[in-house]
Amino acid sequence: MGRVHSLFDSKYLLSDDQMAQFIAHGYVQLRTDFSEQFYKTVLQKMNEVYTNEGNPGNNLVPRIPEIQQLFDHPTVKGALTSVLGPDYVMHAHRHGHYNRPGTSDGGWHKDNYWGNEKTRNHLPWSAMIFYYPQDVTPDMGPTGIVPGSQNRYKFNKNEELNLPVVGKAGTFALISYDIWHRASANSSLNDRYMLKFLFFRLKAPTQPEWNNQRRGWQPPKEMHPIKENRQLWEHVWSWMSGSPSWQGRTERQDGPAAATDSRGIDELASALVGADENEALNAAYALAAKGTEGIQALVDGLKHSDPGVVDPYSFSIPRLSAHGLAAAGAPAVPALIKALNEKYDNPDVRGQIAFALGEIGEQASPAVPKLIEIMQEDSPFIRQHVVEALGMIKQPSALIVPALGKALQDKTQYVRFSAGLALARIGPEAGAAVPALEQALHAEDATTFMLPASKADQGARYVSAIAATALQRIRTDEALDVLLPYLQTARWCPVTTKVSTF
């Protein structure tokens, strides 16, 4: 039943129980097995760089090339492949967090998107790794996470589990990008480093990509005391197994019976618009499993008057409704296309609708003409979610690729970045966008490096990086002829420093 990965030993892939941990808890903890001398070398170089040059930020890997070996280790690659598929890519943003002795607890937060807030995916389209290059004990200010918090916009720090991630050198946590986390107080006498890297999935799974031995969802054997989201967890498990929606899952279930909710449509619809976020979340997924009547109740939820549609610190009924409609899959597509033509108190609801269509994937291709039409909206929130959706729907590429090429020139850098990522996801069929990607490689140079920029504007540096990734994925001669000279110009020499310039 498990998928066989060519050129990769399946023993490094996650097990069913580890995958269940990731889905329910939002993380799985593992360790690489480099020699102690290797970790000492990495730590020594980090101490030297941070002391003499400061934090290298996004240049962490070229400045300390040994760090790339950490991410080439089969345990790391196996975990990432299991969660994000074999074609995952590393984002250009990476950071070495440095927690000095005497620091206090940091604030609980979810990472945003470089100053931007988009709808967060319940499906694993992205993930992060927190990696320790040295032994980390509880008194050294380890990163703390809140298991099971990845799909909620609120949590109660006094009621939920705060789990410090500790371990020997080489320990890493593969986490959902959206989990609540913080740096804790360092009461020791030792510096603590943590390397944070972000990764993206490029393709929806068509079969399990971990070491899968069972079809049906089962909770992890050692379940943390977290809020219950059984139908959401089942949906993620099934999607990662290659079944994109509720339709047709019953006959494929060979584990425990699929979770059902005995409440009627009216009761679930009432819970969806209630004040309890977790109850509303569960109601959205229960409605997704109810078929046509459930879909209509979720469409009604899109119309709920809610000023917090894009608020990163409050849960939103239209946003939860969009998640439910995405889980309903292909049967929801006609209703979602119709919903794009409706009027809403908050126009950004149309961005949530685009998000749902993107999550459904290629089965949402009938929506492509309408999605391209609303790319002209004034709201960057709508445009960004349309662009993201087009990269997940992918077909018909003859319509989508030219639209994404134009989006690479959008006035908002988050839309431009999303267009580059969408083209990377389409891959070889995006060859017509090579000229637009070539422009995107260099368009940020002056604004990013020669002029003062606000923190939000500085995210523009990632547009050129994702354009390079898209060209690599397209991989035609034309794409490589553009990419290789750019990479030669951008070459970094790791031994050239301010004290050794040549």
DAHUUR-V649936 format. One record per residue. N is the residue number from 0. RES is the residue in one small letter. PSI is psi in degrees with one decimal (NA if undefined). BURIAL is b if it has 16 or more other ideal C-beta (glycine too) atoms within 10 Angstrom, else e. D_FIRST is the distance of its C-alpha to the first C-alpha in whole Angstrom. Layout:
BEGIN
N&RES&PSI&BURIAL&D_FIRST + N&RES&PSI&BURIAL&D_FIRST
END
This chain:
BEGIN
0&m&-35.0&e&0 + 1&g&147.7&b&4 + 2&r&140.0&b&6 + 3&v&120.7&e&9 + 4&h&121.1&b&12 + 5&s&144.3&e&15 + 6&l&20.5&e&18 + 7&f&129.0&e&17 + 8&d&120.3&e&16 + 9&s&-13.2&e&13 + 10&k&-18.4&e&15 + 11&y&-7.8&b&17 + 12&l&156.1&b&14 + 13&l&150.0&b&14 + 14&s&172.0&b&13 + 15&d&-42.5&b&12 + 16&d&-38.2&b&15 + 17&q&-38.0&b&17 + 18&m&-38.9&b&15 + 19&a&-37.7&b&17 + 20&q&-46.1&b&20 + 21&f&-43.0&b&20 + 22&i&-46.7&b&20 + 23&a&-47.3&b&22 + 24&h&-22.5&b&25 + 25&g&8.5&b&24 + 26&y&161.3&b&24 + 27&v&138.7&b&22 + 28&q&132.4&b&25 + 29&l&-179.2&b&24 + 30&r&139.3&b&26 + 31&t&163.0&b&27 + 32&d&41.7&e&29 + 33&f&165.9&b&31 + 34&s&157.7&e&35 + 35&e&-34.6&e&37 + 36&q&-37.1&e&40 + 37&f&-47.9&b&37 + 38&y&-37.2&b&37 + 39&k&-39.2&e&41 + 40&t&-45.6&e&41 + 41&v&-45.7&b&39 + 42&l&-40.3&b&41 + 43&q&-43.9&e&45 + 44&k&-38.2&b&44 + 45&m&-43.0&b&43 + 46&n&-43.2&e&46 + 47&e&-45.8&e&48 + 48&v&-46.4&b&47 + 49&y&-34.0&b&47 + 50&t&-43.6&e&51 + 51&n&-25.3&e&52 + 52&e&-13.9&e&51 + 53&g&-176.9&e&49 + 54&n&121.9&e&46 + 55&p&-5.9&b&44 + 56&g&-129.0&e&42 + 57&n&-15.6&e&40 + 58&n&20.6&e&41 + 59&l&-44.9&b&39 + 60&v&-49.6&b&37 + 61&p&-28.7&e&40 + 62&r&-34.8&b&42 + 63&i&81.4&b&40 + 64&p&-23.3&e&38 + 65&e&-24.7&b&36 + 66&i&-32.2&b&35 + 67&q&-32.9&e&32 + 68&q&-31.9&e&31 + 69&l&-42.3&b&30 + 70&f&-7.8&b&28 + 71&d&-5.2&e&27 + 72&h&138.9&b&25 + 73&p&-28.5&e&22 + 74&t&-40.8&b&21 + 75&v&-47.1&b&23 + 76&k&-37.0&b&21 + 77&g&-40.7&b&18 + 78&a&-44.9&b&18 + 79&l&-41.1&b&20 + 80&t&-41.0&b&17 + 81&s&-39.4&b&15 + 82&v&-37.5&b&17 + 83&l&-2.0&b&19 + 84&g&162.2&b&17 + 85&p&-13.6&b&18 + 86&d&17.2&e&21 + 87&y&154.4&b&22 + 88&v&151.0&b&26 + 89&m&131.9&b&29 + 90&h&153.4&b&31 + 91&a&-17.8&b&35 + 92&h&125.9&b&36 + 93&r&154.2&b&36 + 94&h&136.3&b&38 + 95&g&103.9&b&39 + 96&h&133.8&e&40 + 97&y&111.3&b&43 + 98&n&104.2&b&44 + 99&r&158.4&e&47 + 100&p&141.5&e&49 + 101&g&-0.1&e&51 + 102&t&158.8&e&49 + 103&s&172.3&e&48 + 104&d&137.5&e&45 + 105&g&175.3&b&44 + 106&g&142.8&e&43 + 107&w&138.6&b&40 + 108&h&161.8&e&38 + 109&k&140.6&b&35 + 110&d&138.3&e&36 + 111&n&-170.3&e&37 + 112&y&66.7&b&37 + 113&w&49.2&b&40 + 114&g&-6.3&e&42 + 115&n&152.5&b&40 + 116&e&115.5&e&38 + 117&k&168.7&b&36 + 118&t&131.0&b&33 + 119&r&135.8&b&31 + 120&n&132.5&b&27 + 121&h&-26.8&b&25 + 122&l&147.8&b&22 + 123&p&78.6&b&21 + 124&w&-8.9&b&23 + 125&s&162.0&b&25 + 126&a&161.4&b&25 + 127&m&156.2&b&28 + 128&i&130.8&b&28 + 129&f&116.9&b&31 + 130&y&131.7&b&31 + 131&y&118.8&b&34 + 132&p&-0.2&b&36 + 133&q&165.7&b&38 + 134&d&136.2&b&38 + 135&v&122.0&b&38 + 136&t&166.5&e&39 + 137&p&-25.2&e&40 + 138&d&-1.4&b&44 + 139&m&12.4&b&43 + 140&g&47.7&b&42 + 141&p&162.2&b&38 + 142&t&132.3&b&36 + 143&g&141.0&b&36 + 144&i&158.6&b&33 + 145&v&97.7&b&33 + 146&p&138.5&b&29 + 147&g&4.2&b&28 + 148&s&0.0&b&31 + 149&q&-24.4&b&29 + 150&n&12.5&b&29 + 151&r&147.0&b&33 + 152&y&-10.9&b&36 + 153&k&152.3&e&38 + 154&f&157.9&b&37 + 155&n&107.8&e&40 + 156&k&-18.7&e&40 + 157&n&-13.0&e&42 + 158&e&-23.3&e&40 + 159&e&159.5&b&36 + 160&l&127.1&e&35 + 161&n&109.1&b&36 + 162&l&111.6&b&34 + 163&p&133.1&e&35 + 164&v&109.7&b&33 + 165&v&162.5&b&34 + 166&g&179.1&b&33 + 167&k&165.3&e&34 + 168&a&136.1&b&34 + 169&g&-6.1&b&31 + 170&t&138.0&b&30 + 171&f&150.3&b&28 + 172&a&121.5&b&27 + 173&l&116.2&b&24 + 174&i&154.9&b&26 + 175&s&137.9&b&25 + 176&y&-25.4&b&28 + 177&d&12.4&b&30 + 178&i&144.8&b&30 + 179&w&134.3&b&34 + 180&h&169.7&b&35 + 181&r&163.8&e&38 + 182&a&135.6&b&40 + 183&s&170.5&b&42 + 184&a&136.8&b&45 + 185&n&100.8&b&46 + 186&s&5.9&e&48 + 187&s&-173.7&b&48 + 188&l&11.1&e&50 + 189&n&143.5&e&47 + 190&d&147.3&b&46 + 191&r&124.8&b&42 + 192&y&145.5&b&40 + 193&m&126.9&b&36 + 194&l&121.9&b&35 + 195&k&125.2&b&33 + 196&f&144.3&b&31 + 197&l&141.8&b&30 + 198&f&151.3&b&27 + 199&f&143.9&b&25 + 200&r&142.5&b&22 + 201&l&-24.0&b&23 + 202&k&142.6&b&20 + 203&a&141.6&b&18 + 204&p&145.8&b&15 + 205&t&-9.6&e&13 + 206&q&167.7&e&9 + 207&p&139.4&b&8 + 208&e&10.7&b&11 + 209&w&-175.7&b&10 + 210&n&75.6&b&9 + 211&n&128.6&b&6 + 212&q&-2.0&e&6 + 213&r&154.8&b&7 + 214&r&-46.6&b&8 + 215&g&151.1&b&12 + 216&w&134.8&b&15 + 217&q&139.7&e&16 + 218&p&157.6&b&19 + 219&p&151.3&b&19 + 220&k&-37.0&e&21 + 221&e&86.0&e&24 + 222&m&127.9&e&25 + 223&h&158.3&e&28 + 224&p&86.3&e&31 + 225&i&168.0&e&30 + 226&k&144.9&b&31 + 227&e&128.4&e&28 + 228&n&52.8&b&26 + 229&r&-47.2&b&23 + 230&q&-33.5&b&23 + 231&l&-46.7&b&23 + 232&w&-42.3&b&20 + 233&e&-39.8&b&18 + 234&h&-45.6&b&19 + 235&v&-44.8&b&18 + 236&w&-46.7&b&15 + 237&s&-41.1&b&14 + 238&w&-43.5&b&16 + 239&m&-17.7&b&14 + 240&s&-4.0&b&10 + 241&g&6.7&e&12 + 242&s&104.9&b&14 + 243&p&-14.8&b&18 + 244&s&177.7&b&20 + 245&w&-27.4&b&21 + 246&q&124.2&e&21 + 247&g&9.3&e&19 + 248&r&-28.8&b&16 + 249&t&-45.5&e&18 + 250&e&-13.0&e&16 + 251&r&-2.7&e&13 + 252&q&116.1&e&13 + 253&d&6.0&e&12 + 254&g&-151.8&e&14 + 255&p&152.9&e&17 + 256&a&142.4&e&19 + 257&a&145.2&b&19 + 258&a&137.2&b&23 + 259&t&158.3&e&26 + 260&d&118.7&b&29 + 261&s&-8.5&e&32 + 262&r&149.0&b&35 + 263&g&173.7&e&36 + 264&i&-45.1&e&36 + 265&d&-41.2&e&40 + 266&e&-40.3&e&39 + 267&l&-40.2&b&36 + 268&a&-35.7&b&38 + 269&s&-40.7&e&40 + 270&a&-33.5&b&38 + 271&l&-35.1&b&37 + 272&v&14.8&b&40 + 273&g&-177.7&e&41 + 274&a&-13.3&e&42 + 275&d&114.3&e&39 + 276&e&-44.2&b&36 + 277&n&-37.9&b&33 + 278&e&-40.2&e&34 + 279&a&-40.2&b&35 + 280&l&-47.1&b&31 + 281&n&-36.0&b&30 + 282&a&-38.5&b&32 + 283&a&-43.0&b&31 + 284&y&-31.8&b&27 + 285&a&-40.4&b&28 + 286&l&-36.0&b&30 + 287&a&-30.5&b&27 + 288&a&-2.2&b&26 + 289&k&-0.2&b&29 + 290&g&-147.8&e&29 + 291&t&-44.9&e&32 + 292&e&-37.7&e&34 + 293&g&-39.7&b&32 + 294&i&-42.4&b&32 + 295&q&-39.3&b&36 + 296&a&-36.1&b&37 + 297&l&-38.0&b&35 + 298&v&-40.4&b&37 + 299&d&-35.1&e&40 + 300&g&-29.0&b&39 + 301&l&-28.1&b&39 + 302&k&-0.3&b&42 + 303&h&130.2&b&43 + 304&s&115.8&e&46 + 305&d&106.0&b&44 + 306&p&-12.8&e&46 + 307&g&29.7&e&43 + 308&v&-36.9&b&41 + 309&v&8.8&b&41 + 310&d&121.3&e&42 + 311&p&-7.2&e&39 + 312&y&13.8&e&41 + 313&s&150.1&e&41 + 314&f&150.5&b&38 + 315&s&130.1&b&39 + 316&i&-46.7&b&38 + 317&p&-37.4&b&38 + 318&r&-45.2&b&35 + 319&l&-36.3&b&33 + 320&s&-39.5&b&34 + 321&a&-40.0&b&32 + 322&h&-42.7&b&29 + 323&g&-42.3&b&29 + 324&l&-36.6&b&29 + 325&a&-41.9&b&27 + 326&a&-29.5&b&24 + 327&a&-24.8&b&25 + 328&g&-152.1&b&24 + 329&a&-38.3&e&26 + 330&p&-20.4&b&28 + 331&a&-9.7&b&30 + 332&v&-48.2&b&31 + 333&p&-40.6&e&34 + 334&a&-36.0&b&35 + 335&l&-39.6&b&34 + 336&i&-43.7&b&36 + 337&k&-39.0&e&39 + 338&a&-27.0&b&39 + 339&l&-22.6&b&40 + 340&n&-3.1&e&43 + 341&e&163.5&e&44 + 342&k&143.7&e&47 + 343&y&149.9&b&46 + 344&d&-40.0&e&48 + 345&n&109.1&b&46 + 346&p&-22.1&e&45 + 347&d&-8.8&b&42 + 348&v&-31.1&b&40 + 349&r&-27.3&b&39 + 350&g&-37.6&b&38 + 351&q&-37.1&b&35 + 352&i&-43.8&b&35 + 353&a&-40.6&b&34 + 354&f&-47.2&b&31 + 355&a&-41.8&b&30 + 356&l&-39.5&b&30 + 357&g&-41.0&b&28 + 358&e&-32.7&b&25 + 359&i&-32.2&b&24 + 360&g&-146.9&b&24 + 361&e&-25.2&e&25 + 362&q&-10.9&b&25 + 363&a&13.4&b&28 + 364&s&-28.7&b&30 + 365&p&-18.3&e&33 + 366&a&-8.6&b&34 + 367&v&-48.0&b&35 + 368&p&-41.5&e&38 + 369&k&-38.8&b&39 + 370&l&-43.1&b&37 + 371&i&-36.5&b&39 + 372&e&-42.3&e&42 + 373&i&5.3&b&42 + 374&m&-10.5&b&42 + 375&q&-0.7&e&45 + 376&e&150.2&b&46 + 377&d&-28.9&e&48 + 378&s&119.1&b&45 + 379&p&-26.5&b&43 + 380&f&-44.1&b&41 + 381&i&-48.0&b&40 + 382&r&-41.4&b&40 + 383&q&-42.5&b&37 + 384&h&-30.8&b&35 + 385&v&-46.7&b&36 + 386&v&-44.6&b&35 + 387&e&-43.5&b&32 + 388&a&-41.7&b&31 + 389&l&-35.7&b&31 + 390&g&-23.4&b&29 + 391&m&-32.1&b&26 + 392&i&-43.2&b&27 + 393&k&-34.4&b&28 + 394&q&143.4&b&29 + 395&p&125.1&e&32 + 396&s&-26.3&b&32 + 397&a&-28.5&e&36 + 398&l&-39.5&e&37 + 399&i&-44.5&b&35 + 400&v&-46.7&b&36 + 401&p&-37.0&e&39 + 402&a&-39.7&b&39 + 403&l&-33.8&b&37 + 404&g&-40.6&b&40 + 405&k&-37.0&e&43 + 406&a&-21.8&b&41 + 407&l&-12.3&b&41 + 408&q&11.9&e&45 + 409&d&151.0&b&45 + 410&k&-15.3&e&47 + 411&t&124.9&b&45 + 412&q&-26.8&b&43 + 413&y&-34.4&b&40 + 414&v&-41.7&b&39 + 415&r&-43.6&b&40 + 416&f&-45.8&b&37 + 417&s&-34.4&b&35 + 418&a&-41.5&b&36 + 419&g&-43.0&b&35 + 420&l&-39.5&b&31 + 421&a&-41.7&b&31 + 422&l&-35.6&b&32 + 423&a&-38.2&b&29 + 424&r&-35.2&b&27 + 425&i&-36.7&b&28 + 426&g&-135.5&b&28 + 427&p&-29.0&e&30 + 428&e&-2.8&b&31 + 429&a&20.4&b&33 + 430&g&-30.8&b&35 + 431&a&-15.8&e&38 + 432&a&1.9&b&38 + 433&v&-45.7&b&39 + 434&p&-40.0&e&43 + 435&a&-36.8&b&42 + 436&l&-35.3&b&40 + 437&e&-42.0&b&43 + 438&q&-40.6&e&45 + 439&a&-28.5&b&43 + 440&l&-35.0&b&42 + 441&h&-10.4&e&46 + 442&a&-24.0&b&47 + 443&e&-9.1&b&47 + 444&d&-54.1&e&49 + 445&a&-45.7&e&52 + 446&t&-32.2&e&51 + 447&t&-39.1&b&49 + 448&f&-16.6&e&51 + 449&m&-18.1&e&54 + 450&l&150.8&e&55 + 451&p&143.0&e&55 + 452&a&144.2&e&52 + 453&s&164.9&e&51 + 454&k&-39.5&e&48 + 455&a&-40.3&e&46 + 456&d&-23.2&b&47 + 457&q&-16.7&e&46 + 458&g&-12.4&b&42 + 459&a&-23.9&b&43 + 460&r&-23.0&b&42 + 461&y&-13.8&b&39 + 462&v&-46.3&b&39 + 463&s&-36.3&b&40 + 464&a&-43.7&b&37 + 465&i&-27.7&b&35 + 466&a&-40.1&b&37 + 467&a&-40.4&b&36 + 468&t&-41.7&b&32 + 469&a&-42.3&b&32 + 470&l&-39.4&b&34 + 471&q&-39.7&e&32 + 472&r&-37.0&b&29 + 473&i&-47.6&b&31 + 474&r&21.5&e&32 + 475&t&168.2&e&35 + 476&d&-41.1&e&38 + 477&e&-42.9&e&40 + 478&a&-43.2&b&37 + 479&l&-32.4&e&38 + 480&d&-26.5&e&41 + 481&v&-41.9&b&42 + 482&l&-45.5&b&39 + 483&l&-44.7&e&40 + 484&p&-35.7&e&44 + 485&y&-44.5&e&43 + 486&l&-35.3&e&41 + 487&q&-40.7&e&44 + 488&t&-35.4&e&46 + 489&a&4.9&e&44 + 490&r&139.0&e&44 + 491&w&132.1&e&44 + 492&c&113.5&e&46 + 493&p&-15.5&e&45 + 494&v&-1.9&e&48 + 495&t&118.5&e&50 + 496&t&180.0&e&52 + 497&k&-19.8&e&55 + 498&v&-3.4&e&56 + 499&s&79.9&e&55 + 500&t&-17.3&e&55 + 501&f&NA&e&56
END
